[in-house]
Amino acid sequence: MTNLLYAAGGAPATGSANPIMSFLPFLAIILVMYFLMIRPQAKKQKEKQNMLKDLKAGDEILTIGGLYGKIEGVKEKENILIVRIAKDVKVEMSKTAIADKITK
């Protein structure tokens, strides 16, 4: 009788699969995405926030638009920087427009 079941394409019932084992590949993919994508991006964003918070007069900066300048003053309440980009040329810009702090 069992030979007939195998010949018809049926398989004997071996019990139910563990539901945790069926979700294991999905959990592994989520962990890999976290460690390769989400965690490094969060760390980079935190470093940038600390850099923007620590900006002060005299720091040389690079803006998102590609301009190099030197901070002349900081308006703390408004998060605005006064940046000298050329001789006798000062502009006000938001702290969020700063891409990087130039270190010597």
CNS distance restraints for C-alpha pairs under 8 A (distance, minus, plus):
assign (resid   1 and name CA) (resid   5 and name CA) 6.72 0.50 0.50
assign (resid   2 and name CA) (resid   6 and name CA) 6.41 0.50 0.50
assign (resid   3 and name CA) (resid   7 and name CA) 6.14 0.50 0.50
assign (resid   4 and name CA) (resid   8 and name CA) 6.14 0.50 0.50
assign (resid   5 and name CA) (resid   9 and name CA) 6.49 0.50 0.50
assign (resid   5 and name CA) (resid  10 and name CA) 5.24 0.50 0.50
assign (resid   5 and name CA) (resid  11 and name CA) 6.94 0.50 0.50
assign (resid   5 and name CA) (resid  12 and name CA) 7.99 0.50 0.50
assign (resid   6 and name CA) (resid  10 and name CA) 5.34 0.50 0.50
assign (resid   6 and name CA) (resid  11 and name CA) 6.16 0.50 0.50
assign (resid  17 and name CA) (resid  21 and name CA) 7.68 0.50 0.50
assign (resid  17 and name CA) (resid  22 and name CA) 7.74 0.50 0.50
assign (resid  18 and name CA) (resid  22 and name CA) 6.80 0.50 0.50
assign (resid  19 and name CA) (resid  23 and name CA) 6.66 0.50 0.50
assign (resid  20 and name CA) (resid  24 and name CA) 6.29 0.50 0.50
assign (resid  21 and name CA) (resid  25 and name CA) 7.95 0.50 0.50
assign (resid  23 and name CA) (resid  27 and name CA) 6.31 0.50 0.50
assign (resid  24 and name CA) (resid  28 and name CA) 6.16 0.50 0.50
assign (resid  25 and name CA) (resid  29 and name CA) 6.27 0.50 0.50
assign (resid  26 and name CA) (resid  30 and name CA) 6.28 0.50 0.50
assign (resid  27 and name CA) (resid  31 and name CA) 6.19 0.50 0.50
assign (resid  28 and name CA) (resid  32 and name CA) 6.20 0.50 0.50
assign (resid  29 and name CA) (resid  33 and name CA) 6.17 0.50 0.50
assign (resid  30 and name CA) (resid  34 and name CA) 6.15 0.50 0.50
assign (resid  31 and name CA) (resid  35 and name CA) 6.28 0.50 0.50
assign (resid  32 and name CA) (resid  36 and name CA) 5.95 0.50 0.50
assign (resid  33 and name CA) (resid  37 and name CA) 5.41 0.50 0.50
assign (resid  33 and name CA) (resid  38 and name CA) 6.67 0.50 0.50
assign (resid  34 and name CA) (resid  38 and name CA) 4.81 0.50 0.50
assign (resid  34 and name CA) (resid  39 and name CA) 5.79 0.50 0.50
assign (resid  35 and name CA) (resid  39 and name CA) 5.50 0.50 0.50
assign (resid  35 and name CA) (resid  40 and name CA) 7.26 0.50 0.50
assign (resid  36 and name CA) (resid  40 and name CA) 6.82 0.50 0.50
assign (resid  37 and name CA) (resid  41 and name CA) 6.33 0.50 0.50
assign (resid  38 and name CA) (resid  42 and name CA) 6.18 0.50 0.50
assign (resid  39 and name CA) (resid  43 and name CA) 6.22 0.50 0.50
assign (resid  40 and name CA) (resid  44 and name CA) 6.15 0.50 0.50
assign (resid  41 and name CA) (resid  45 and name CA) 6.15 0.50 0.50
assign (resid  42 and name CA) (resid  46 and name CA) 6.17 0.50 0.50
assign (resid  43 and name CA) (resid  47 and name CA) 6.29 0.50 0.50
assign (resid  44 and name CA) (resid  48 and name CA) 6.31 0.50 0.50
assign (resid  45 and name CA) (resid  49 and name CA) 6.24 0.50 0.50
assign (resid  46 and name CA) (resid  50 and name CA) 6.27 0.50 0.50
assign (resid  47 and name CA) (resid  51 and name CA) 6.20 0.50 0.50
assign (resid  48 and name CA) (resid  52 and name CA) 6.16 0.50 0.50
assign (resid  49 and name CA) (resid  53 and name CA) 6.12 0.50 0.50
assign (resid  50 and name CA) (resid  54 and name CA) 6.19 0.50 0.50
assign (resid  51 and name CA) (resid  55 and name CA) 6.46 0.50 0.50
assign (resid  51 and name CA) (resid 100 and name CA) 8.00 0.50 0.50
assign (resid  51 and name CA) (resid 101 and name CA) 7.42 0.50 0.50
assign (resid  52 and name CA) (resid  95 and name CA) 6.51 0.50 0.50
assign (resid  52 and name CA) (resid  96 and name CA) 7.72 0.50 0.50
assign (resid  52 and name CA) (resid  98 and name CA) 7.61 0.50 0.50
assign (resid  55 and name CA) (resid  59 and name CA) 6.75 0.50 0.50
assign (resid  56 and name CA) (resid  71 and name CA) 6.92 0.50 0.50
assign (resid  56 and name CA) (resid  73 and name CA) 7.27 0.50 0.50
assign (resid  56 and name CA) (resid  74 and name CA) 6.72 0.50 0.50
assign (resid  57 and name CA) (resid  70 and name CA) 7.77 0.50 0.50
assign (resid  57 and name CA) (resid  71 and name CA) 4.91 0.50 0.50
assign (resid  57 and name CA) (resid  72 and name CA) 5.10 0.50 0.50
assign (resid  57 and name CA) (resid  73 and name CA) 5.13 0.50 0.50
assign (resid  57 and name CA) (resid  74 and name CA) 6.68 0.50 0.50
assign (resid  58 and name CA) (resid  70 and name CA) 6.07 0.50 0.50
assign (resid  58 and name CA) (resid  71 and name CA) 5.28 0.50 0.50
assign (resid  58 and name CA) (resid  72 and name CA) 6.18 0.50 0.50
assign (resid  59 and name CA) (resid  70 and name CA) 5.73 0.50 0.50
assign (resid  59 and name CA) (resid  71 and name CA) 5.53 0.50 0.50
assign (resid  59 and name CA) (resid 101 and name CA) 7.12 0.50 0.50
assign (resid  59 and name CA) (resid 102 and name CA) 7.52 0.50 0.50
assign (resid  60 and name CA) (resid  68 and name CA) 7.31 0.50 0.50
assign (resid  60 and name CA) (resid  69 and name CA) 5.73 0.50 0.50
assign (resid  60 and name CA) (resid  70 and name CA) 4.37 0.50 0.50
assign (resid  60 and name CA) (resid  71 and name CA) 6.38 0.50 0.50
assign (resid  60 and name CA) (resid 101 and name CA) 6.09 0.50 0.50
assign (resid  60 and name CA) (resid 102 and name CA) 5.31 0.50 0.50
assign (resid  60 and name CA) (resid 103 and name CA) 7.50 0.50 0.50
assign (resid  61 and name CA) (resid  68 and name CA) 5.78 0.50 0.50
assign (resid  61 and name CA) (resid  69 and name CA) 5.47 0.50 0.50
assign (resid  61 and name CA) (resid  70 and name CA) 6.07 0.50 0.50
assign (resid  61 and name CA) (resid  71 and name CA) 7.40 0.50 0.50
assign (resid  61 and name CA) (resid  98 and name CA) 6.93 0.50 0.50
assign (resid  61 and name CA) (resid  99 and name CA) 7.64 0.50 0.50
assign (resid  61 and name CA) (resid 100 and name CA) 5.84 0.50 0.50
assign (resid  61 and name CA) (resid 101 and name CA) 4.47 0.50 0.50
assign (resid  61 and name CA) (resid 102 and name CA) 5.23 0.50 0.50
assign (resid  62 and name CA) (resid  66 and name CA) 6.19 0.50 0.50
assign (resid  62 and name CA) (resid  67 and name CA) 5.71 0.50 0.50
assign (resid  62 and name CA) (resid  68 and name CA) 4.64 0.50 0.50
assign (resid  62 and name CA) (resid  69 and name CA) 6.55 0.50 0.50
assign (resid  62 and name CA) (resid  98 and name CA) 6.12 0.50 0.50
assign (resid  62 and name CA) (resid  99 and name CA) 5.66 0.50 0.50
assign (resid  62 and name CA) (resid 100 and name CA) 5.22 0.50 0.50
assign (resid  62 and name CA) (resid 101 and name CA) 6.28 0.50 0.50
assign (resid  62 and name CA) (resid 102 and name CA) 6.80 0.50 0.50
assign (resid  63 and name CA) (resid  67 and name CA) 5.28 0.50 0.50
assign (resid  63 and name CA) (resid  68 and name CA) 6.48 0.50 0.50
assign (resid  63 and name CA) (resid  69 and name CA) 8.00 0.50 0.50
assign (resid  63 and name CA) (resid  97 and name CA) 5.71 0.50 0.50
assign (resid  63 and name CA) (resid  98 and name CA) 4.36 0.50 0.50
assign (resid  63 and name CA) (resid  99 and name CA) 4.95 0.50 0.50
assign (resid  63 and name CA) (resid 100 and name CA) 6.89 0.50 0.50
assign (resid  64 and name CA) (resid  97 and name CA) 5.57 0.50 0.50
assign (resid  64 and name CA) (resid  98 and name CA) 5.73 0.50 0.50
assign (resid  64 and name CA) (resid  99 and name CA) 4.88 0.50 0.50
assign (resid  65 and name CA) (resid  97 and name CA) 7.87 0.50 0.50
assign (resid  67 and name CA) (resid  85 and name CA) 7.27 0.50 0.50
assign (resid  68 and name CA) (resid  85 and name CA) 6.35 0.50 0.50
assign (resid  69 and name CA) (resid  83 and name CA) 5.98 0.50 0.50
assign (resid  69 and name CA) (resid  84 and name CA) 5.43 0.50 0.50
assign (resid  69 and name CA) (resid  85 and name CA) 4.40 0.50 0.50
assign (resid  69 and name CA) (resid  86 and name CA) 7.50 0.50 0.50
assign (resid  70 and name CA) (resid  83 and name CA) 5.46 0.50 0.50
assign (resid  70 and name CA) (resid  84 and name CA) 5.24 0.50 0.50
assign (resid  70 and name CA) (resid  85 and name CA) 6.63 0.50 0.50
assign (resid  71 and name CA) (resid  81 and name CA) 6.69 0.50 0.50
assign (resid  71 and name CA) (resid  82 and name CA) 5.89 0.50 0.50
assign (resid  71 and name CA) (resid  83 and name CA) 4.43 0.50 0.50
assign (resid  71 and name CA) (resid  84 and name CA) 6.28 0.50 0.50
assign (resid  72 and name CA) (resid  81 and name CA) 7.64 0.50 0.50
assign (resid  72 and name CA) (resid  82 and name CA) 5.44 0.50 0.50
assign (resid  72 and name CA) (resid  83 and name CA) 5.49 0.50 0.50
assign (resid  72 and name CA) (resid  84 and name CA) 6.39 0.50 0.50
assign (resid  73 and name CA) (resid  81 and name CA) 5.96 0.50 0.50
assign (resid  73 and name CA) (resid  82 and name CA) 5.00 0.50 0.50
assign (resid  73 and name CA) (resid  83 and name CA) 7.18 0.50 0.50
assign (resid  74 and name CA) (resid  79 and name CA) 7.48 0.50 0.50
assign (resid  74 and name CA) (resid  80 and name CA) 6.16 0.50 0.50
assign (resid  74 and name CA) (resid  81 and name CA) 4.65 0.50 0.50
assign (resid  74 and name CA) (resid  82 and name CA) 6.16 0.50 0.50
assign (resid  75 and name CA) (resid  79 and name CA) 5.92 0.50 0.50
assign (resid  75 and name CA) (resid  80 and name CA) 5.17 0.50 0.50
assign (resid  75 and name CA) (resid  81 and name CA) 6.10 0.50 0.50
assign (resid  75 and name CA) (resid  82 and name CA) 7.87 0.50 0.50
assign (resid  76 and name CA) (resid  80 and name CA) 6.84 0.50 0.50
assign (resid  79 and name CA) (resid  94 and name CA) 6.01 0.50 0.50
assign (resid  79 and name CA) (resid  95 and name CA) 5.80 0.50 0.50
assign (resid  80 and name CA) (resid  92 and name CA) 6.39 0.50 0.50
assign (resid  80 and name CA) (resid  93 and name CA) 5.50 0.50 0.50
assign (resid  80 and name CA) (resid  94 and name CA) 4.60 0.50 0.50
assign (resid  80 and name CA) (resid  95 and name CA) 5.88 0.50 0.50
assign (resid  81 and name CA) (resid  92 and name CA) 5.53 0.50 0.50
assign (resid  81 and name CA) (resid  93 and name CA) 5.36 0.50 0.50
assign (resid  81 and name CA) (resid  94 and name CA) 6.14 0.50 0.50
assign (resid  81 and name CA) (resid  95 and name CA) 6.40 0.50 0.50
assign (resid  82 and name CA) (resid  90 and name CA) 6.46 0.50 0.50
assign (resid  82 and name CA) (resid  91 and name CA) 5.64 0.50 0.50
assign (resid  82 and name CA) (resid  92 and name CA) 4.52 0.50 0.50
assign (resid  82 and name CA) (resid  93 and name CA) 6.56 0.50 0.50
assign (resid  83 and name CA) (resid  90 and name CA) 5.42 0.50 0.50
assign (resid  83 and name CA) (resid  91 and name CA) 5.33 0.50 0.50
assign (resid  83 and name CA) (resid  92 and name CA) 6.18 0.50 0.50
assign (resid  83 and name CA) (resid  93 and name CA) 7.30 0.50 0.50
assign (resid  84 and name CA) (resid  88 and name CA) 7.47 0.50 0.50
assign (resid  84 and name CA) (resid  89 and name CA) 5.74 0.50 0.50
assign (resid  84 and name CA) (resid  90 and name CA) 4.31 0.50 0.50
assign (resid  84 and name CA) (resid  91 and name CA) 6.44 0.50 0.50
assign (resid  85 and name CA) (resid  89 and name CA) 5.97 0.50 0.50
assign (resid  85 and name CA) (resid  90 and name CA) 6.22 0.50 0.50
assign (resid  85 and name CA) (resid  91 and name CA) 7.46 0.50 0.50
assign (resid  86 and name CA) (resid  90 and name CA) 7.36 0.50 0.50
assign (resid  93 and name CA) (resid  97 and name CA) 6.79 0.50 0.50
assign (resid  94 and name CA) (resid  98 and name CA) 7.63 0.50 0.50
